[in-house]
Every structure is written in structure tokens, then in C-alpha cells.
């Protein structure tokens, strides 16, 4: 157990943090993915209800601040607007929001597209009341094999080792089995359920899988797993954060990484970003925006004639 005597206090739409300049709320995104329309709507919501900006977090979520609050609750009109924009799909599970995915997964490099895996995981999490009690700090990390998220402290996750398989991660240092990619959501859900049962429900209940680790240096988590598996050699890769600029996707279209100074998206900057974006936008874990699927896909003949490394 831990020496804490309270649950986490991460802010949500229905559980705002009251700061000196008003209420702060955090909005859930899965893998940082949203549409340009959702971002357009959110900038308008911030202009009407908050301070006019949108803050990007290191877990690829979004925040609004400067909201008016009464009795530690934000206005119902704001909640309705956020819900209509698609940022509150499950009120009971709004704090269970930390699912990070390699931002370019499925579009450039990496072994596999992990965004469908993330969506399946999220749907199952939101459908099960057992998971509503997880800490708002609980983090799932899905690395598509390029190693861009390998250094993240996490609770549960997976790293692709080829196009059809991934190795499960348990806590920040533990490695589980290599499993078929399609089974990853089910495996992670079962481990999350074991964590829920192992942590208990008292005020000192652990927030993180690492907090179940027993002393002595051997990875052995009470009530969750019995043994640690060897780390697959194919996971021994790492990638630096994406630099600003354009990338050519595997389908010939373009992705553009836009740096957001201090992670604060202002009205003027959002106008320029949205003028460039087409449909999909991804918030990265480095507090930047990735505009994807820009332009037209290359024909098969053009792709076949492109030079390869």
C-alpha cells in the first residue's frame, strides 16, 4: 500500500480543479486523436466559457482553464457543449482517459497500427463499471515498435514486435508475454482487472501498478502476476520525439508536426493550424500537434517507384 490517504485529484469536466483564475478541467482523448471539427468546436467553447486557449498535456490530453465555477462545479451549459463536441463520451469513466499511442502509428514507420487497438481498449474500459474507480493517473502506453514511448513510466501497455505481435508491459519495468496483436486489448483488460482487485478500495489504495511491486528487486506483483518474462530483443529500440516539419506517410500523403509553444494553443495559432488541417489531428505526448493525411494518397505505381532505404 501507500502512505497516501486520499484518491488522486486530477481534474475532469465533472470534477474540476479550482485554481486562482477559475476552474481547470482536463478532457479525455484516446491516443491524442481528434478531428479538426472537434478542435474547432473546442476553441469556440474556450472562447465562450474559459480563457480562450486550449492547453496540451504530456499525456496527449487537453485542458481548459479560467472557467467560472459555483460550489466547485462548472456551468451545466459548458458540460453540454463539451459533450456535444465529443469530449465526454462516458461521464462515469471520464477520468479513465490516459491511453497513449505512438502518434504516427499506422501512417509512417512502426510495425503496426495501434490506434484501432487503443479504441477497442477504450470501448471495453468504458463499458465496464469495475474500471470507473481506476486512478485518473493510471496510464496505458501502446508503442508501435519504433520506441518513441519506450521511456514513459506506465501502468500497463504493449509494444509491437512485428506486424502481428506485441509484448505486454506491466508496470514501468516489467515485461509480459508476446501475444497476438488482436488479443492485446483483452490481455490489458484482464491485467487492469487484476490490478483493481489487488489494490483494494481504501483511501490508501495504490494509484499505479508500480506501487504493488514488492521490495527486493524481483518483479513480483501481489495478486497480479507471478513471474516476469524476459524482454524481447525486438523491443530494444528507441526514437527521439518528432521534430517540427513535414513527413511523407506510407500512403504518400503528408503529415505535419506543428510545435505549440509551452503547449498553449491560442486563437491565432489554432486558426493557422486549422487552415492547414484536413480531417484528423493528433495531440502528441510532447505537447505538439500532428496534422495527418494531408493531400491525396499516392497511386500504387508511384509508391512502388519511390526509393527505399
Helices and strands as residue ranges (DSSP letters): E 17-19, E 22-27, E 33-35, H 36-49, E 54-56, E 62-67, E 69-70, E 73-74, H 76-84, G 91-93, E 99-101, H 115-127, G 129-133, E 140-143, E 156-160, E 165-170, E 174-180, G 181-183, H 184-199, G 209-212, G 233-235, E 245-248, E 254-259, G 261-263, E 264-265, H 267-276, E 280-283, E 288-294, H 300-304
